[in-house]
Amino acid sequence: MIKKVLIALGNCPTIEDEAREVLERAAKPDVAVGYLDEGELIKRIEGANAVILGAPRLTRKVILAARKLEVICRRGIGVDNIDVKAASEQGVVVTNVP
């Protein structure tokens, strides 16, 4: 069961209302709009089971700080802003929704 979701949107202004409602019923979403640097991502990702990602980069350092992380979903084309190797080493599924 997903308990905490970090939604790091980058420059995207919002997520769709329906998506937010579904997340709020299933989890405690932590919505971050705007650019988050690596330090802020490390603080906010702690305890997250899932990440919905816009533009921010999920580096190895960020992924290793997320001890409960199960899935990263990139909202957009590609996963070039995610250290997929680090995620795979931690057993974290990486996917995207173009």
LOVEX-553028 format. One record per residue: residue in one letter; chain; x, y, z of N, C-alpha, C, CB in turn. Coordinates in nm, 4 decimals. Each point is the difference from the previous one (the first is absolute). Glycine has a CB too. Layout:
# LOVEX-553028
<'A', 'A', <X, Y, Z>, <X, Y, Z>, <X, Y, Z>, <X, Y, Z>> ...
//
This chain:
# LOVEX-553028
<'M', 'A', <0.0840, -0.1186, 0.0000>, <-0.0840, 0.1186, 0.0000>, <0.0885, 0.1249, 0.0000>, <-0.1841, -0.1251, 0.1224>> <'I', 'A', <0.1562, 0.2161, -0.2123>, <0.0745, 0.1246, -0.0080>, <-0.0473, 0.0913, 0.1128>, <0.0289, -0.0231, -0.2523>> <'K', 'A', <0.0653, 0.0757, 0.3294>, <-0.0349, 0.0858, 0.1123>, <0.0374, 0.1447, -0.0238>, <0.0290, -0.1939, 0.1485>> <'K', 'A', <0.0886, 0.2168, -0.2069>, <0.0434, 0.1371, -0.0241>, <0.0496, 0.0124, -0.1434>, <0.0611, 0.0295, 0.2437>> <'V', 'A', <-0.1111, 0.0706, -0.3126>, <0.0376, 0.0259, -0.1390>, <0.0584, 0.1397, -0.0074>, <-0.1807, -0.1548, -0.0894>> <'L', 'A', <0.3016, 0.1650, 0.0357>, <0.0601, 0.1301, -0.0283>, <-0.0315, 0.0340, -0.1441>, <0.1864, -0.0341, 0.1701>> <'I', 'A', <-0.2512, 0.1459, -0.1917>, <-0.0319, 0.0465, -0.1351>, <0.0888, 0.1211, -0.0259>, <-0.2433, -0.0854, 0.0098>> <'A', 'A', <0.3500, 0.0650, -0.0843>, <0.0971, 0.1055, -0.0293>, <-0.0190, 0.0422, -0.1453>, <0.1664, -0.0905, 0.1718>> <'L', 'A', <-0.2392, 0.1991, -0.1912>, <-0.0455, 0.0365, -0.1330>, <0.0963, 0.0876, -0.0791>, <-0.2253, -0.0186, 0.0900>> <'G', 'A', <0.3205, 0.0776, -0.0284>, <0.0884, 0.0893, -0.0739>, <-0.0768, 0.1222, -0.0461>, <0.1398, -0.1943, -0.0737>> <'N', 'A', <-0.1336, 0.2220, -0.0539>, <-0.0654, 0.1186, -0.0552>, <-0.1465, -0.0215, -0.0361>, <0.2205, 0.0672, -0.0852>> <'C', 'A', <-0.2702, -0.1906, 0.0997>, <-0.1410, -0.0260, -0.0279>, <-0.0829, 0.0673, 0.1098>, <0.0533, -0.2223, -0.1170>> <'P', 'A', <-0.1573, 0.2938, 0.0824>, <-0.0733, 0.0755, 0.1016>, <-0.0825, -0.0843, 0.0962>, <-0.0068, 0.1807, -0.1628>> <'T', 'A', <-0.0418, -0.2953, 0.1199>, <-0.0887, -0.0789, 0.0845>, <-0.0154, -0.1400, -0.0566>, <-0.1215, 0.2077, 0.0700>> <'I', 'A', <0.0559, -0.2930, 0.0050>, <-0.0423, -0.1277, -0.0563>, <-0.1508, 0.0070, -0.0158>, <0.1943, -0.1290, 0.1064>> <'E', 'A', <-0.2470, 0.0431, -0.1877>, <-0.1425, 0.0004, -0.0279>, <-0.0782, -0.0270, 0.1283>, <0.0438, -0.0774, -0.2361>> <'D', 'A', <-0.1578, 0.1441, 0.2504>, <-0.0815, -0.0130, 0.1208>, <-0.0371, -0.1445, 0.0292>, <-0.0886, 0.2276, -0.0422>> <'E', 'A', <0.0505, -0.3020, -0.0616>, <-0.0404, -0.1391, 0.0201>, <0.1165, -0.0828, 0.0534>, <-0.1690, 0.0224, -0.1847>> <'A', 'A', <0.2886, -0.0011, 0.1312>, <0.1180, -0.0731, 0.0469>, <0.0295, 0.0346, 0.1453>, <0.0930, -0.0030, -0.2337>> <'R', 'A', <-0.1039, 0.1289, 0.2685>, <0.0255, 0.0426, 0.1374>, <-0.1018, -0.0638, 0.0954>, <0.0965, 0.2182, -0.0847>> <'E', 'A', <-0.2228, -0.2232, 0.0454>, <-0.1028, -0.0602, 0.0845>, <0.0277, -0.1479, 0.0254>, <-0.1650, 0.1647, -0.0894>> <'V', 'A', <0.2053, -0.2372, -0.0145>, <0.0317, -0.1418, 0.0144>, <0.1168, -0.0169, 0.0967>, <-0.0835, -0.0465, -0.2341>> <'L', 'A', <0.1866, 0.1284, 0.2177>, <0.1159, -0.0086, 0.0884>, <-0.0359, 0.0322, 0.1440>, <0.1450, 0.0614, -0.1917>> <'E', 'A', <-0.2281, 0.0378, 0.2118>, <-0.0375, 0.0385, 0.1366>, <-0.0814, -0.1081, 0.0701>, <0.0023, 0.2380, -0.0724>> <'R', 'A', <-0.0760, -0.3182, -0.0047>, <-0.0750, -0.1108, 0.0599>, <0.0934, -0.1155, 0.0376>, <-0.2026, 0.0659, -0.1346>> <'A', 'A', <0.3120, -0.0821, 0.0601>, <0.0873, -0.1153, 0.0189>, <0.1253, 0.0297, 0.0819>, <-0.0851, -0.0834, -0.2147>> <'A', 'A', <0.1214, 0.2088, 0.2260>, <0.1293, 0.0310, 0.0598>, <0.0013, 0.1407, 0.0573>, <0.1102, -0.1564, -0.1602>> <'K', 'A', <0.0055, 0.1925, 0.2158>, <0.0246, 0.1365, 0.0438>, <0.0890, 0.0665, -0.1050>, <-0.0228, -0.0626, 0.2480>> <'P', 'A', <-0.0359, 0.1342, -0.3424>, <0.0859, 0.0619, -0.1010>, <0.0723, 0.1231, 0.0537>, <-0.1545, -0.0852, -0.1755>> <'D', 'A', <0.2813, 0.0976, 0.1397>, <0.0818, 0.1172, 0.0299>, <0.0270, 0.0650, -0.1348>, <0.1082, -0.1026, 0.2121>> <'V', 'A', <-0.1800, 0.2079, -0.2440>, <0.0084, 0.0625, -0.1318>, <0.1011, 0.1135, 0.0034>, <-0.2393, -0.0617, -0.0489>> <'A', 'A', <0.3379, 0.0540, -0.0371>, <0.1034, 0.1034, -0.0095>, <0.0001, 0.0559, -0.1417>, <0.1409, -0.1127, 0.1793>> <'V', 'A', <-0.1828, 0.2366, -0.1946>, <0.0007, 0.0659, -0.1301>, <0.1188, 0.0951, -0.0014>, <-0.2542, -0.0192, -0.0266>> <'G', 'A', <0.3247, 0.0223, -0.0836>, <0.1190, 0.0822, -0.0106>, <0.1237, -0.0871, 0.0105>, <-0.1226, 0.1958, 0.0974>> <'Y', 'A', <0.2361, -0.1379, -0.1265>, <0.1243, -0.0760, -0.0019>, <0.0442, -0.0360, 0.1415>, <0.0657, 0.1153, -0.2126>> <'L', 'A', <-0.0342, -0.2420, 0.2350>, <0.0557, -0.0456, 0.1272>, <0.1442, -0.0406, -0.0246>, <-0.2272, -0.0782, 0.0851>> <'D', 'A', <0.3201, 0.1348, -0.0075>, <0.1384, -0.0419, -0.0149>, <0.0201, -0.1345, 0.0698>, <0.0765, 0.2414, -0.0125>> <'E', 'A', <0.0409, -0.2985, -0.0028>, <0.0274, -0.1328, 0.0530>, <-0.0225, -0.0076, 0.1512>, <0.1648, -0.0327, -0.1843>> <'G', 'A', <-0.1227, 0.1339, 0.2575>, <-0.0180, 0.0000, 0.1451>, <-0.1458, -0.0017, 0.0413>, <0.2129, 0.1215, 0.0186>> <'E', 'A', <-0.2948, -0.0414, -0.0859>, <-0.1430, 0.0036, 0.0308>, <-0.0672, -0.1314, -0.0375>, <-0.0006, 0.2478, -0.0356>> <'L', 'A', <0.0406, -0.3061, -0.0778>, <-0.0561, -0.1300, -0.0378>, <0.0337, -0.1065, 0.1036>, <0.0183, 0.0637, -0.2414>> <'I', 'A', <0.1042, -0.0617, 0.2914>, <0.0402, -0.0987, 0.1008>, <-0.0864, 0.0136, 0.1250>, <0.2359, 0.0032, -0.0889>> <'K', 'A', <-0.2628, 0.1183, 0.1321>, <-0.0854, 0.0213, 0.1175>, <-0.1418, -0.0504, -0.0239>, <0.1384, 0.1987, 0.0608>> <'R', 'A', <-0.1922, -0.1698, -0.1789>, <-0.1412, -0.0300, -0.0255>, <-0.0244, -0.1448, -0.0402>, <-0.0281, 0.2355, -0.0676>> <'I', 'A', <0.1307, -0.3033, 0.0156>, <-0.0202, -0.1365, -0.0480>, <0.0084, -0.1033, 0.1132>, <0.0945, 0.0706, -0.2205>> <'E', 'A', <-0.0384, -0.0287, 0.3323>, <0.0114, -0.0919, 0.1133>, <-0.1397, -0.0482, 0.0409>, <0.2118, 0.1170, 0.0794>> <'G', 'A', <-0.2287, -0.2455, -0.0734>, <-0.1282, -0.0571, 0.0386>, <-0.0984, -0.0166, -0.1144>, <0.0370, 0.1007, 0.2185>> <'A', 'A', <-0.0028, -0.0505, -0.3362>, <-0.0917, -0.0129, -0.1144>, <0.0047, -0.1419, -0.0552>, <0.0313, 0.2440, -0.0562>> <'N', 'A', <-0.1482, -0.2953, 0.0230>, <-0.0105, -0.1305, -0.0636>, <-0.0032, 0.0128, -0.1521>, <-0.1214, -0.0858, 0.2015>> <'A', 'A', <0.0798, 0.2032, -0.2479>, <-0.0118, 0.0220, -0.1442>, <0.0337, 0.1454, -0.0314>, <-0.1767, -0.1809, -0.0193>> <'V', 'A', <0.2271, 0.2020, -0.1027>, <0.0278, 0.1340, -0.0480>, <-0.0639, 0.0157, -0.1372>, <0.2170, 0.0119, 0.1316>> <'I', 'A', <-0.2913, 0.0965, -0.1483>, <-0.0474, 0.0415, -0.1316>, <0.0852, 0.1211, -0.0348>, <-0.2426, -0.0881, 0.0329>> <'L', 'A', <0.3141, 0.0778, -0.1414>, <0.1056, 0.0956, -0.0292>, <-0.0257, 0.0752, -0.1286>, <0.1585, -0.1451, 0.1210>> <'G', 'A', <-0.1400, 0.2761, -0.1146>, <-0.0012, 0.0823, -0.1204>, <0.1427, 0.0216, -0.0453>, <-0.2139, 0.1139, 0.0700>> <'A', 'A', <0.2683, 0.0035, -0.0443>, <0.1316, 0.0365, -0.0491>, <0.1174, -0.0253, 0.0942>, <-0.1189, 0.1656, -0.1287>> <'P', 'A', <0.1008, -0.1678, 0.2603>, <0.1177, -0.0142, 0.0862>, <0.0797, -0.1267, -0.0311>, <-0.1221, 0.1258, 0.1770>> <'R', 'A', <0.2509, -0.1231, -0.1444>, <0.0879, -0.1153, -0.0201>, <0.0017, -0.0855, 0.1264>, <0.1422, 0.1311, -0.1636>> <'L', 'A', <-0.1596, -0.2600, 0.1459>, <0.0153, -0.0933, 0.1107>, <0.1357, -0.0666, -0.0167>, <-0.2524, -0.0395, 0.0207>> <'T', 'A', <0.3502, 0.0918, 0.0508>, <0.1357, -0.0505, -0.0052>, <0.0148, -0.1224, 0.0890>, <0.0842, 0.2308, -0.0475>> <'R', 'A', <0.0293, -0.2966, 0.0360>, <0.0304, -0.1148, 0.0860>, <-0.0134, 0.0397, 0.1476>, <0.1566, -0.0936, -0.1767>> <'K', 'A', <-0.1039, 0.2095, 0.2123>, <-0.0030, 0.0459, 0.1387>, <-0.1443, 0.0139, 0.0500>, <0.2185, 0.1204, -0.0366>> <'V', 'A', <-0.3062, -0.0670, -0.0464>, <-0.1409, 0.0163, 0.0371>, <-0.0664, -0.1368, 0.0142>, <-0.0087, 0.2227, -0.1194>> <'I', 'A', <0.0308, -0.3103, 0.0238>, <-0.0634, -0.1322, 0.0020>, <0.0464, -0.0808, 0.1211>, <-0.0151, 0.0042, -0.2510>> <'L', 'A', <0.1428, 0.0036, 0.2855>, <0.0505, -0.0741, 0.1159>, <-0.0569, 0.0536, 0.1312>, <0.2092, -0.0475, -0.1274>> <'A', 'A', <-0.2503, 0.1732, 0.1296>, <-0.0604, 0.0589, 0.1204>, <-0.1442, -0.0466, 0.0199>, <0.1482, 0.1994, -0.0281>> <'A', 'A', <-0.2073, -0.2549, -0.0747>, <-0.1411, -0.0421, 0.0041>, <-0.0081, -0.1475, 0.0358>, <-0.0624, 0.1741, -0.1721>> <'R', 'A', <0.0707, -0.2040, 0.2974>, <0.0085, -0.1391, 0.0456>, <-0.1281, -0.0810, -0.0196>, <0.1647, 0.0789, 0.1641>> <'K', 'A', <-0.2788, -0.0131, -0.1775>, <-0.1278, -0.0711, -0.0157>, <-0.0526, 0.0043, -0.1441>, <-0.0518, 0.0555, 0.2382>> <'L', 'A', <0.1289, 0.0037, -0.3275>, <-0.0467, 0.0229, -0.1359>, <-0.0237, -0.1304, -0.0757>, <0.1235, 0.2157, 0.0008>> <'E', 'A', <-0.2393, -0.2234, -0.0680>, <-0.0376, -0.1176, -0.0770>, <-0.0108, 0.0296, -0.1489>, <-0.1199, -0.0847, 0.1995>> <'V', 'A', <0.0764, 0.2064, -0.2335>, <-0.0244, 0.0310, -0.1411>, <0.0257, 0.1482, -0.0266>, <-0.1705, -0.1858, -0.0135>> <'I', 'A', <0.2275, 0.2123, -0.1047>, <0.0171, 0.1360, -0.0508>, <-0.0734, 0.0055, -0.1323>, <0.2261, 0.0339, 0.1161>> <'C', 'A', <-0.3169, 0.0602, -0.1293>, <-0.0724, 0.0180, -0.1257>, <0.0338, 0.1373, -0.0562>, <-0.1881, -0.1529, 0.0767>> <'R', 'A', <0.2498, 0.1551, -0.1916>, <0.0355, 0.1243, -0.0669>, <-0.1198, 0.0473, -0.0797>, <0.2440, -0.0655, -0.0118>> <'R', 'A', <-0.2893, 0.1840, 0.0412>, <-0.1128, 0.0600, -0.0721>, <0.0590, 0.0769, -0.1191>, <-0.1455, 0.0187, 0.2137>> <'G', 'A', <0.1537, -0.0865, -0.3256>, <0.0594, 0.0599, -0.1196>, <0.0721, -0.1060, -0.0811>, <0.0248, 0.2195, 0.1189>> <'I', 'A', <0.0426, -0.1747, -0.2202>, <0.0698, -0.0901, -0.0914>, <0.1364, -0.0348, 0.0567>, <-0.1222, 0.0982, -0.1967>> <'G', 'A', <0.1540, -0.2266, 0.1989>, <0.1315, -0.0455, 0.0411>, <0.0207, -0.0011, 0.1495>, <0.0823, 0.0854, -0.2117>> <'V', 'A', <0.0335, -0.1395, 0.2506>, <0.0383, -0.0069, 0.1409>, <0.1440, 0.0488, 0.0179>, <-0.1592, -0.1934, 0.0359>> <'D', 'A', <0.2017, 0.2830, -0.1227>, <0.1382, 0.0469, 0.0005>, <0.0350, 0.0834, 0.1229>, <-0.0089, -0.0030, -0.2466>> <'N', 'A', <-0.0887, 0.0460, 0.3239>, <0.0270, 0.0765, 0.1216>, <-0.0029, -0.0884, 0.1251>, <-0.0986, 0.2015, -0.1110>> <'I', 'A', <0.1018, -0.3325, 0.0901>, <-0.0022, -0.0964, 0.1106>, <0.1224, -0.0906, -0.0119>, <-0.2549, 0.0060, 0.0111>> <'D', 'A', <0.3250, -0.0275, 0.0986>, <0.1102, -0.0964, 0.0002>, <-0.0631, -0.1396, 0.0078>, <0.1640, 0.1654, 0.1130>> <'V', 'A', <-0.1951, -0.2191, -0.2305>, <-0.0710, -0.1278, -0.0089>, <0.0846, -0.1125, 0.0592>, <-0.1207, 0.0806, -0.2058>> <'K', 'A', <0.2509, -0.0755, 0.1870>, <0.0878, -0.1041, 0.0548>, <-0.0100, -0.0024, 0.1527>, <0.1570, 0.0259, -0.1969>> <'A', 'A', <-0.1501, 0.0904, 0.2612>, <-0.0115, 0.0063, 0.1460>, <-0.1363, -0.0502, 0.0452>, <0.1589, 0.1939, 0.0048>> <'A', 'A', <-0.2632, -0.1564, -0.0770>, <-0.1352, -0.0454, 0.0353>, <-0.0090, -0.1523, -0.0103>, <-0.0970, 0.2189, -0.0815>> <'S', 'A', <0.1478, -0.2744, -0.0265>, <-0.0040, -0.1452, -0.0191>, <0.0764, -0.0728, 0.1090>, <-0.0195, 0.0356, -0.2453>> <'E', 'A', <0.1346, 0.0195, 0.2840>, <0.0796, -0.0613, 0.1075>, <-0.0767, -0.0036, 0.1317>, <0.2083, 0.0799, -0.1129>> <'Q', 'A', <-0.2990, 0.0140, 0.1329>, <-0.0801, 0.0079, 0.1222>, <-0.1335, -0.0735, -0.0134>, <0.1084, 0.2190, 0.0497>> <'G', 'A', <-0.1331, -0.2789, -0.1654>, <-0.1260, -0.0718, -0.0216>, <-0.1171, 0.0925, -0.0278>, <0.0857, -0.1776, 0.1474>> <'V', 'A', <-0.0579, 0.2986, -0.1936>, <-0.1041, 0.1000, -0.0274>, <-0.0387, -0.0078, -0.1472>, <0.0876, 0.1519, 0.1839>> <'V', 'A', <-0.2152, -0.1641, -0.2110>, <-0.0516, -0.0028, -0.1360>, <-0.0022, 0.1416, -0.0554>, <-0.1390, -0.2048, 0.0506>> <'V', 'A', <0.1859, 0.2214, -0.1750>, <-0.0016, 0.1296, -0.0666>, <-0.0875, -0.0111, -0.1232>, <0.2314, 0.0578, 0.0859>> <'T', 'A', <-0.3238, 0.0360, -0.0993>, <-0.0906, -0.0001, -0.1134>, <-0.0250, 0.1441, -0.0429>, <-0.1082, -0.2159, 0.0777>> <'N', 'A', <0.0408, 0.2320, -0.1904>, <-0.0362, 0.1367, -0.0413>, <-0.1382, 0.0004, -0.0647>, <0.2438, 0.0573, -0.0337>> <'V', 'A', <-0.3048, 0.0594, 0.0372>, <-0.1294, 0.0234, -0.0638>, <0.0179, 0.1228, -0.0886>, <-0.1347, -0.1024, 0.1953>> <'P', 'A', <0.1522, 0.0804, -0.3268>, <0.0235, 0.1153, -0.0903>, <-0.1153, 0.0964, -0.0061>, <0.1441, -0.1446, -0.1326>> 
//
